[in-house]
Amino acid sequence: MGEEISLEHRFQAYVDADNKVEPKDWMPEKYRKTMIRQISQHAHSEVVGMLPEANWITRAPSLRSKLILLAKVQDEGGHGLYLYSAAETLGISREELLDDLLAGRAKYSSIFNYPTLSWADMGAVGWLVDGAAIANQVMLCRTSYGPYARAMVRICKEESFHQRQGYEIMMHLAAGTPEQKAMAQDALNRWWWPSLMMFGPPDDQSPNTAQSMAWRIKRKTNDELRQEFVDKTVPQVEFLGLNVPDSHLKWNEAREHYDFGPIDWEEFFQVVGGNGPCNKERLAARQKAHDDGMWVREAALAHAKKRAAASASNALKTSAA
């Protein structure tokens, strides 16, 4: 017991000095489980997040927008791959991670349980959802777990492209016909509050924030990141000539930050708990994709076994000769 406490003290001193924890390093079991939970949730979010956008690939208004959206969805699939690989370095298999998702034991970002009702939603998702993700993920480039931090460097670069793509859509719509501007405002109205919820519950209701801050997994709290996002995004809304759907929003001279209205945390916890508009639809889509791809996985395993057997046979012949 004393040795375990000593190791934990050394571990804390190591991360306090801004060192990176690598897969073969000793780490507290709670740290390992925390990283598995966070990285897998992030990976699941990237993969499930492909679904509301893929819904618009065939209905994009131009060839250019179709190509950009295809590239974005492909990027998100790649992000999921990087992150599942990072999680595997912690001693958990890809199969376990996916089983937890499909069984409902693992979570993904609540934002992806909302429907995308119009093309303007592709703009709002890219601008607001990816913008909120970037606010959180730039911080994760300096997270204490090495494989996660390195994966985040490339992911953040690609997410920045996604945010610009979304804002471009909103600019075109806001500068278009009255009907197009109304479509952009409607998308902003529906995605604003769920985007603020993306940062997680308030600090005083977040059970993991304090420990994650101590281990330098996170560098800023949920509320700090949410405030930064609001401060950065409100001027962008004003530039578009749109309105933030918050009657309480105002600039606070004393704080030098925007004050904003109360968030409906009951809605957040309902969605996280599986009762959002599209929870069942999203998991059903992932289950179908998993089932439909089974023959590919089985064929790849059979081919790998065949190659391994042929390689072993050739090695025996070579040694006999």
C-alpha positions as CSV (number, residue, x, y, z in Angstrom):
1,M,0.0,0.0,0.0
2,G,2.8,2.4,0.9
3,E,4.6,1.6,-2.3
4,E,1.4,2.3,-4.3
5,I,1.1,5.7,-2.6
6,S,4.7,6.5,-3.3
7,L,4.2,5.6,-7.0
8,E,1.2,7.9,-7.2
9,H,3.2,10.8,-5.7
10,R,5.9,10.2,-8.2
11,F,3.4,10.1,-11.0
12,Q,1.8,13.3,-9.9
13,A,5.1,15.0,-9.7
14,Y,5.9,13.7,-13.2
15,V,2.7,15.2,-14.8
16,D,3.1,18.4,-12.7
17,A,6.4,18.9,-14.5
18,D,4.5,18.8,-17.8
19,N,6.0,15.4,-18.9
20,K,4.1,13.1,-21.2
21,V,2.8,9.8,-19.9
22,E,3.6,7.0,-22.4
23,P,1.9,3.6,-22.7
24,K,4.7,1.6,-21.0
25,D,5.0,4.1,-18.1
26,W,3.4,3.2,-14.7
27,M,0.1,5.0,-14.2
28,P,-2.6,4.9,-11.5
29,E,-5.4,2.5,-12.6
30,K,-7.9,5.4,-12.2
31,Y,-5.8,7.5,-14.6
32,R,-5.8,4.6,-17.2
33,K,-9.6,4.1,-16.9
34,T,-10.2,7.9,-17.1
35,M,-8.1,8.1,-20.3
36,I,-9.9,5.1,-21.8
37,R,-13.3,6.7,-21.0
38,Q,-12.3,10.1,-22.4
39,I,-10.5,8.9,-25.6
40,S,-13.1,6.3,-26.4
41,Q,-15.9,8.8,-25.9
42,H,-14.1,11.1,-28.3
43,A,-13.5,8.3,-30.9
44,H,-17.2,7.3,-30.7
45,S,-18.2,11.0,-31.1
46,E,-16.1,11.3,-34.3
47,V,-17.7,8.1,-35.8
48,V,-21.3,8.8,-34.8
49,G,-20.8,12.4,-35.9
50,M,-20.4,11.3,-39.4
51,L,-24.1,10.3,-39.5
52,P,-25.9,13.6,-39.3
53,E,-23.6,15.0,-42.0
54,A,-23.6,12.0,-44.3
55,N,-27.4,12.6,-44.4
56,W,-26.7,15.7,-46.6
57,I,-24.0,14.4,-49.0
58,T,-26.5,13.4,-51.7
59,R,-28.5,16.6,-51.2
60,A,-25.6,19.2,-51.1
61,P,-26.6,22.1,-53.4
62,S,-23.5,22.0,-55.6
63,L,-20.7,19.7,-56.7
64,R,-18.2,21.8,-54.8
65,S,-20.2,21.5,-51.5
66,K,-20.7,17.8,-52.1
67,L,-16.9,17.3,-52.4
68,I,-16.1,19.4,-49.3
69,L,-18.7,17.5,-47.2
70,L,-17.4,14.1,-48.5
71,A,-13.9,15.2,-47.4
72,K,-15.1,16.3,-44.0
73,V,-17.0,13.0,-43.3
74,Q,-13.9,11.1,-44.4
75,D,-11.7,13.2,-42.1
76,E,-14.0,12.3,-39.1
77,G,-13.7,8.6,-39.9
78,G,-9.9,9.1,-39.8
79,H,-10.2,10.9,-36.5
80,G,-12.0,8.0,-35.0
81,L,-9.3,5.6,-36.3
82,Y,-6.5,7.7,-34.6
83,L,-8.4,7.9,-31.4
84,Y,-9.3,4.2,-31.2
85,S,-5.6,3.4,-31.8
86,A,-4.7,5.8,-29.0
87,A,-7.1,4.1,-26.7
88,E,-5.7,0.6,-27.6
89,T,-2.3,1.7,-26.2
90,L,-4.0,1.6,-22.7
91,G,-4.6,-2.1,-22.9
92,I,-8.2,-2.3,-24.2
93,S,-9.1,-3.8,-27.6
94,R,-11.0,-2.2,-30.4
95,E,-13.7,-4.8,-30.1
96,E,-14.3,-4.0,-26.4
97,L,-14.6,-0.3,-27.3
98,L,-17.1,-0.9,-30.0
99,D,-19.1,-3.4,-27.9
100,D,-19.4,-0.8,-25.2
101,L,-20.7,1.8,-27.7
102,L,-23.3,-0.6,-29.3
103,A,-24.4,-1.8,-25.9
104,G,-25.0,1.7,-24.7
105,R,-22.3,1.5,-21.9
106,A,-20.1,4.1,-23.6
107,K,-21.1,7.6,-24.4
108,Y,-20.5,10.0,-27.2
109,S,-21.1,13.7,-27.5
110,S,-24.7,14.7,-26.9
111,I,-24.7,17.1,-29.8
112,F,-24.9,14.2,-32.4
113,N,-28.3,13.2,-31.1
114,Y,-29.9,16.2,-32.7
115,P,-31.3,16.0,-36.3
116,T,-29.9,18.0,-39.3
117,L,-33.1,19.4,-40.9
118,S,-31.7,21.7,-43.6
119,W,-28.6,22.5,-45.5
120,A,-28.0,25.4,-43.2
121,D,-27.5,22.8,-40.4
122,M,-24.3,21.8,-42.2
123,G,-23.1,25.3,-41.8
124,A,-24.2,25.5,-38.1
125,V,-22.6,22.1,-37.3
126,G,-19.3,23.0,-39.0
127,W,-19.2,26.5,-37.5
128,L,-20.6,25.9,-34.0
129,V,-20.2,22.2,-33.2
130,D,-16.7,22.0,-34.7
131,G,-15.9,25.4,-33.2
132,A,-16.8,24.1,-29.8
133,A,-14.8,20.9,-30.4
134,I,-11.7,23.0,-31.4
135,A,-12.0,25.1,-28.2
136,N,-11.8,21.8,-26.2
137,Q,-9.3,19.9,-28.5
138,V,-6.6,22.6,-28.8
139,M,-6.2,22.2,-25.1
140,L,-5.9,18.5,-25.5
141,C,-2.8,18.9,-27.7
142,R,-1.1,19.5,-24.4
143,T,-2.8,16.7,-22.5
144,S,-0.7,14.5,-20.3
145,Y,-1.2,11.3,-22.2
146,G,1.3,11.2,-25.1
147,P,-0.6,9.2,-27.7
148,Y,-3.7,11.3,-27.2
149,A,-1.9,14.6,-27.4
150,R,-0.1,13.6,-30.6
151,A,-3.3,12.4,-32.3
152,M,-4.9,15.7,-31.4
153,V,-2.4,17.8,-33.3
154,R,-3.5,16.5,-36.7
155,I,-7.2,16.3,-35.6
156,C,-7.2,20.0,-34.7
157,K,-5.7,21.1,-38.0
158,E,-8.5,19.2,-39.8
159,E,-11.2,20.5,-37.5
160,S,-10.1,24.1,-38.2
161,F,-10.9,23.4,-41.9
162,H,-14.3,22.0,-40.9
163,Q,-15.1,25.1,-39.0
164,R,-14.2,27.4,-41.9
165,Q,-16.3,25.3,-44.2
166,G,-19.3,25.6,-41.9
167,Y,-18.9,29.4,-41.5
168,E,-18.6,29.8,-45.3
169,I,-22.0,28.1,-45.7
170,M,-23.5,30.4,-43.1
171,M,-22.0,33.5,-44.8
172,H,-23.5,32.5,-48.2
173,L,-26.9,31.9,-46.6
174,A,-26.9,35.0,-44.4
175,A,-26.0,37.2,-47.5
176,G,-28.6,35.4,-49.7
177,T,-32.3,35.8,-50.1
178,P,-34.6,36.5,-47.1
179,E,-35.6,32.8,-47.1
180,Q,-31.9,31.7,-47.0
181,K,-31.1,34.1,-44.2
182,A,-34.1,32.8,-42.3
183,M,-32.8,29.3,-42.8
184,A,-29.4,30.3,-41.4
185,Q,-31.1,31.9,-38.4
186,D,-33.2,28.9,-37.8
187,A,-30.2,26.6,-37.8
188,L,-28.4,29.0,-35.4
189,N,-31.4,29.0,-33.1
190,R,-31.5,25.2,-32.9
191,W,-27.7,24.5,-32.5
192,W,-26.6,27.4,-30.2
193,W,-27.6,25.9,-26.9
194,P,-26.6,22.2,-27.7
195,S,-23.2,23.6,-28.7
196,L,-22.8,25.3,-25.3
197,M,-23.8,22.0,-23.7
198,M,-20.9,20.3,-25.6
199,F,-18.4,21.5,-23.0
200,G,-20.1,19.4,-20.3
201,P,-22.0,20.2,-17.2
202,P,-21.1,23.1,-14.9
203,D,-17.9,22.7,-13.0
204,D,-19.8,22.2,-9.7
205,Q,-21.7,19.3,-11.3
206,S,-18.9,17.7,-13.2
207,P,-17.5,14.7,-11.2
208,N,-14.4,14.3,-13.3
209,T,-13.1,17.8,-13.8
210,A,-11.1,18.3,-10.6
211,Q,-9.1,15.1,-11.0
212,S,-8.6,15.6,-14.8
213,M,-7.2,19.1,-14.1
214,A,-4.9,17.7,-11.4
215,W,-3.6,15.0,-13.8
216,R,-3.3,17.6,-16.6
217,I,-5.6,15.7,-18.8
218,K,-7.6,18.9,-19.1
219,R,-6.0,22.3,-18.9
220,K,-9.2,24.4,-18.5
221,T,-12.5,23.7,-16.9
222,N,-15.8,23.2,-18.7
223,D,-17.1,26.6,-17.7
224,E,-13.8,28.4,-18.7
225,L,-14.0,26.8,-22.2
226,R,-17.7,27.6,-22.6
227,Q,-17.0,31.2,-21.7
228,E,-14.2,31.4,-24.3
229,F,-16.4,29.9,-26.9
230,V,-19.2,32.4,-26.3
231,D,-16.8,35.4,-26.3
232,K,-15.3,34.3,-29.6
233,T,-18.5,33.3,-31.3
234,V,-20.8,36.2,-30.6
235,P,-18.8,38.7,-32.8
236,Q,-19.0,36.1,-35.6
237,V,-22.8,36.0,-35.3
238,E,-22.9,39.8,-35.4
239,F,-20.8,39.8,-38.5
240,L,-23.3,37.5,-40.2
241,G,-26.1,39.8,-39.4
242,L,-27.8,37.1,-37.3
243,N,-29.0,37.1,-33.7
244,V,-27.9,34.9,-30.8
245,P,-31.0,33.2,-29.5
246,D,-30.4,34.4,-25.9
247,S,-32.3,37.3,-24.5
248,H,-29.9,37.5,-21.5
249,L,-26.8,37.9,-23.6
250,K,-24.9,41.1,-22.9
251,W,-21.3,42.3,-22.7
252,N,-20.1,42.7,-19.1
253,E,-17.6,45.5,-18.9
254,A,-16.4,44.6,-15.4
255,R,-15.7,40.9,-16.3
256,E,-14.7,41.7,-19.9
257,H,-16.8,38.7,-20.9
258,Y,-20.3,38.1,-22.3
259,D,-22.9,37.2,-19.7
260,F,-25.3,34.6,-21.1
261,G,-28.6,33.0,-20.1
262,P,-29.2,29.7,-18.1
263,I,-28.6,26.5,-20.0
264,D,-31.2,23.8,-19.8
265,W,-29.2,21.1,-18.1
266,E,-32.3,18.9,-17.8
267,E,-32.3,18.6,-21.6
268,F,-28.6,17.8,-21.6
269,F,-28.9,15.0,-19.1
270,Q,-31.9,13.6,-20.9
271,V,-30.0,13.4,-24.2
272,V,-26.9,11.9,-22.5
273,G,-29.2,9.4,-20.8
274,G,-30.4,8.1,-24.2
275,N,-33.6,10.2,-24.6
276,G,-32.5,12.7,-27.2
277,P,-34.3,13.2,-30.6
278,C,-31.9,10.8,-32.4
279,N,-30.2,8.6,-29.8
280,K,-31.9,5.3,-30.9
281,E,-31.5,6.2,-34.6
282,R,-27.8,6.8,-34.2
283,L,-27.0,3.6,-32.3
284,A,-29.2,1.6,-34.7
285,A,-27.2,3.0,-37.7
286,R,-23.9,2.1,-36.0
287,Q,-25.2,-1.4,-35.2
288,K,-26.3,-1.9,-38.8
289,A,-22.9,-0.8,-40.1
290,H,-21.2,-3.1,-37.7
291,D,-23.3,-6.1,-38.7
292,D,-23.0,-5.3,-42.5
293,G,-19.2,-5.1,-42.2
294,M,-18.9,-8.4,-40.4
295,W,-18.0,-10.3,-43.6
296,V,-15.2,-7.8,-44.3
297,R,-13.7,-8.4,-40.9
298,E,-14.0,-12.1,-41.2
299,A,-12.4,-12.1,-44.7
300,A,-9.5,-10.0,-43.5
301,L,-8.9,-12.3,-40.5
302,A,-9.0,-15.4,-42.8
303,H,-6.6,-13.8,-45.2
304,A,-4.2,-12.9,-42.4
305,K,-4.3,-16.5,-41.1
306,K,-3.7,-17.8,-44.6
307,R,-0.7,-15.5,-45.1
308,A,0.7,-16.4,-41.7
309,A,0.4,-20.1,-42.4
310,A,2.1,-19.7,-45.8
311,S,4.9,-17.7,-44.2
312,A,5.4,-20.3,-41.6
313,S,5.5,-23.1,-44.2
314,N,8.1,-21.2,-46.3
315,A,10.2,-20.7,-43.2
316,L,10.2,-24.4,-42.5
317,K,11.2,-25.2,-46.1
318,T,14.0,-22.7,-45.9
319,S,15.4,-24.1,-42.7
320,A,15.1,-27.7,-44.0
321,A,17.0,-26.8,-47.1
